[in-house]
């Protein structure tokens, strides 16, 4: 074009029918409410409206809507059809867009344009978009003939809680449910969620489908987590297309009805759930007049079945009009189709080819044949089956192939995905594009043009039919293999071509593919599948599983693939098997914990890798197995073993000259040095690994690297900075760490909050920050089913309550029982967690933590654990206890100084000054106060922390001589000067 793009006037709203188009704001309103319309369709509409009454050529429209040139005439037809459906073109005789044969399209409706920008009362202002709308899919067709039913059901549902819309396939249950959801949106404070179960083949994934819609992740306790998350929500949940997983849906619905009293459920299914309290509404056929030879077109058009037929016929044949002569035939045709909306749409799509009279005769013959051949199938099902048979038979041969092959896609698909799977020597790229466009026009394929990328899908009824045809023709297995191969190669290529995609970008681009990916894996691991292809697909799809928090699901896939290999049912390449074992170890560790078999998987992978010839790939598997074993050693509290494994990794990397392997080894080494208490080395290593210019390690390269190294290493840096006395710098780095984690997979944010943000806020004594971070961790771990982190939140809540000075229970026995329970829980978490929790305060120190500190195993916090243990000793306030505590505090101070741990040294010196004053040993008390003053003076930062304020309070309280007061003042002045410097 040389297209005349909307220019200055584009800033002014344009009205036509019940619609208002704000071109500059890229917004279409219907009766004041936003209509979801994709950018391409919106551009086409803007171009047509701007030149209303003129014919706009197809080439002009393509050039305007696709300035990148990535479109053909078939693509334009698809968008034009979607646009017409959204506008309801032809409904009630209203016309908006007319086709002009051989030339293009013309906007034919009257247009009213605002005369001045912002003129009051001219057109309604564009409203703010309701965030809850985003959870509902765009309706691809307008509702016809269901308004009274929808209004009645919408009024009753809030009082009924559970409504099931029942009916045969093609009756429009989903359309009614969506219209009800849109109407009821204002009635639910927490919005409406739509769950398409038609794409879920495994009943075990029903809970996961709802969790994903809620922005949560389904873990081993998904249903309990769902009920807990919804317990205090007022929300409507639509569960669509449930018949094939009806038992699982019924159990989920019962749990929600019992545990979430303000959650209401709208279900669509071919049969009821048979749940207590279920209100069943059978979806009736569209109303139509009784068949008779004398009926005018005007009278017939009062009935919804005829209205739908005419509207869809107009989409197929733009010049279609219903004359009086054809009205009786259309009525009889709709009657023969049982008033079923899908059947009427399929039939109307062929009016242009056959005309009403001939179409009716053809279908009558087909229905009679169907009736003669079946006496057990329900009439409506038989009618639809006969119509699908006929619709298939009249397709050109190439379109038949395209239709049946499209059935391999479980859910939505893009044109690019379809090309990748369908194209071969028989079917070209052009065949796929024109075939899809033709089937959209024939209502065999639905289209959603509401987003930037157009997505297509076969309705469940049509897909089941096409899949049956595909299987009958013997081509199903080949298509399933190509489908799995496509996803393996596409997901592999993503990390090569677009390595910098964030978690949000990954989810937006490939999140809709998860159903197809899981279907491909399910087929590959089936007896009829290809286990080797399935194994490589699992590895390629792991990042998708990680980014969508499907760790538990992928753990199951990986275990199944390895079981097939171990049983000899599916021989796999040894290197691939080794990589699967590494992946299994990582998935087990992050879903079920240290003691659930993760180390066994890593150890077996290590043995397998060592047994292979030492090639680069096998050495890489050995490195990753070592990394996993080292990670488990660190998580178990065996910090020395973790360092040993990291050093072995370094040696292997140097031997192979593998710079990336060396970097990952240093990643593990930084963690080990931190936990061992070598804070300076750990901080420098962490900064080196974080700032290294090499590409980020991703899960497809390193199967243990679930979290961005920038996040992991910032955690180490922040913790070491705090321990070394840089409290303010640590807090600042924590904020950066949390920000980085937001663009990574969900596990990254959990680690950033639990390992850095919350502990450092608690150590600083910043209750406001601690409460904020703890709440974020609670919400995040619940949303993503990170069950292992739920206990963290409870511990942090307890720590926050104690730091806030919340009174302990007045009943001493109850308090003792609560304390024993807390200690048992901490001990159960293992050595690493016992070390950390001991730094939270006296209530959290356990015998395990004390034993580890005395044995020198707690490394990084050994000084603090010894101090807290001495403070918490039951005889602390006896004379003997004070003497023992003083000795312990001196030992803790020595350890802290040796490690350069100023933060722990400050605490130890404060405790020492306090106990020396309690002992009232004259010179020792003064020396302790002088020592504390000296340590305060050497603190580079953190004058506002609780520890520094406590130290100052101790000095002020226990110092009585003017000389000491002057010393304290001088120390404070020196500290302030150093901080400013």
PyMOL commands that set and color helices and strands:
alter all, ss='L'
color gray80, all
select helices_A, chain A and resi 8-11+39-50+58-65+73-87+91-93+131-135+147-160+173-187+197-199+203-213+222-230+243-259+297-300+304-316+324-336+341-348+351-373+379-393+397-406+415-422+429-441+460-472+476-497+503-524+531-547+551-566+574-592+598-611+616-636+639-656+659-676+679-691+709-723+727-741+746-764+767-783+787-803+812-829+831-838+842-844+847-854+859-872+879-899+902-919+923-938+946-958+962-980
alter helices_A, ss='H'
color red, helices_A
select strands_A, chain A and resi 14-16+19-22+27-30+33-35+55-57+97-100+104-107+112-113+162-166+192-196+235-240+263-269+279-282+446-448+455-457
alter strands_A, ss='S'
color yellow, strands_A
deselect
rebuild
show_as cartoon
